[in-house]
Amino acid sequence: PRERSRGCTDCLCLILFLGALAALAVLGVVVFAEGDSRVLNSFSYGKNFQGQRCGLDVKEFQYIYYTVKEGTVVTGSPSLLDLRGVCTTKCPTKAETTAVVPRPPAVCQQEAVSAGLCTWYGAETDQFTGYCLDAAIFTHGAVTTFDPYFGDVLDATGFIIGMFLFSFVVGFASLFVIRTCAKVFVWVTLLGTVAVVAATGYVMWDNRQSLATQFGQSEETFAICGYIFWAIAGLLALIVLCSCKSINLACAMLKTAALFLQDVKSAMVLPIISTIVQLATMVFFGVMLSFVASIGLQQDSQPDEGDEKGVCFFAGSDQPDPFCVQWASDSRFVPYAVVFTVFMYFWTALLFQAVSKFTTAYMVGEWYFAPVDYHGVKQLPGGNTFCDCKLLVRGLCRGITHHLGSFAFGSLLVAICRTIQFLLSWAKRKEKASGNACTACILRIMLCIVTCVERFIAFISEQAYIQIALLGRGFCTSAKAGFGLAVRHPMRFTIISRVGFVLGVVGCFLTTGTTALVSWLLLTKVNLPEPFIYGKLASPTAPFAISTFLALLVGEVMFHPYTMCAKTIVHCFTADEEMSHSAGRA
């Protein structure tokens, strides 16, 4: 019945979103035509100590390296502030020397030779575009080359792949642990919160004399604070004791969410798709912003102090900064284009998030209300393995073909708030630099208010997406229904939201931590055979770091949908419960 009643919703908002995309396309044509990307591209050519760009202003010397004058005493790698840029025909090579020695005059400009800067202090350099860089100057000498680490990664490729597969096993084991011990986690979290609040009050009351001396307040002040914390702890304990039924129901729902992820494994594919789409969105709008910012952009040697149209991205020494730019005085179009581009990024990214949340909620709803066969297994369309993605694809298609307008509506409201937050944050930093305390305080208050409004709208939108997935109605109707459920069952929704998030983090931590521990023990305590490790590793650090990072990705993929699944289970159970009561069933 839910499928037969499903139709297109909030079409006007979809038209509005398509119109905004058309405006963005027009803006893109303008900025690609008017923007001067050559200014940004010129940053790949560094400035020497005379302010000339190597490879552009000095074409015969296409590389730049940074060194110190001949006769300078250097221990290891010099400080960044002591370095001077020199144009050269080839990057310096490593030499066994502890002194600054001259290089052949033919590889440097004559001006550098005359200034005593055609030198090198013996470190190894790596070429990056037109720069010859000594990596150790950025790490205080801790890193000189990454070649051994790359070699260790190649030698331990088999081990890394094996630990990557092992992390999936650990992830499913973590789901089983959460499913089995969800009730214990919930009660420990709630009672632990009460205990922490009470302990804080006791510490303040017991140490009121020393705290009064330290902060210059009276002992009574800290004693009263201790009493307040005790009162809060007592109130929390009373709420917990009076909500045992809701807490136990929430525990059962959290177990059910873990069961869903174990049963519908294709749900774990969605975070991968969502991450790829979000990264592509970030790249697209990043390129767009770079072209918008390049309109009227000019290279600048060093802007004057107080010049609002000039900026340097690397400062701290008296040598010419290679990354100084200045906007032309007639580039008034740029700020509005930047704000619109930022707004469209928020709107687009949030819309993709809405599609992801809807799809997860749709899959949970289908699974929750699916019939059960004689063996107690849910009869799902397409099966329940990683490769059986029919339910996932159906959820995506339902969202895109029927409810894209509703997603545009909800994401528009949140995008407006986030754009205002962006502007207020920029204005706050601007006023902080100017030293106007009164204006800065007003901006902080406004930012706080907008942040609260944004979180409330985001909460309402999330409830709306779940209701849209379950019933197929429009955004406003779904938001009203979802918010009504949250108002009627506040304790249930609060526990699921907060504790569900904690359990998701715990599951990710269990997956990552267990895999990291096993990886380290195998790398340091076991002599692994050749299919896993080829030869002897210079250090276990690189294979261990990559194995841990991959385990973190696996944990995030497996437990990222967990909170959304738990929230959808609340909606499904509450709706089922209320329909049963209205039908006269217990």
Secondary structure, DSSP 8 states (H G I E B T S, - for coil): -TTTT-----HHHHHHHHHHHHHHHHHHHHHHHH--HHHHHGGGS-B-TTS-BBTTTBTT--EEEEE--TT---SSS--GGG-EEEEESS-----S-SS-EE--GGGB-HHHHHTT--EE-S---EEETTEEE-GGGGTTTS-S-SHHHHHHHHHTHHHHHHHHHHHHHHHHHHHHHHHHHHHHHHHHHHHHHHHHHHHHHHHHHHTHHHHHHHHT--HHHHHHHHHHHHHHHHHHHHHHHHTHHHHHHHHHHHHHHHHHHHH-GGGGHHHHHHHHHHHHHHHHHHHHHHHHHTTTEEE-S---TT-TTEEESS-SSSS--TTEEEE-TT-THHHHHHHHHHHHHHHHHHHHHHHHHHHHHHHHHHHHT--B-TTS-B--TT-SSSS--HHHHHHHHHHHHHSHHHHHHHHHHHHHHHHHHHHHHHHHHHHHHHT-HHHHHHHHHHHHHHHHHHHHHHHHHHHHHHHHHHH---HHHHHHHHHHHHHHSHHHHHHHHHHHHHHHHHHHHHHHHHHHHHHHHHHHH----TTT--S--S-SHHHHHHHHHHHHHHHHHHHTTHHHHHHHHHHHHHHHHHHHHHTT--
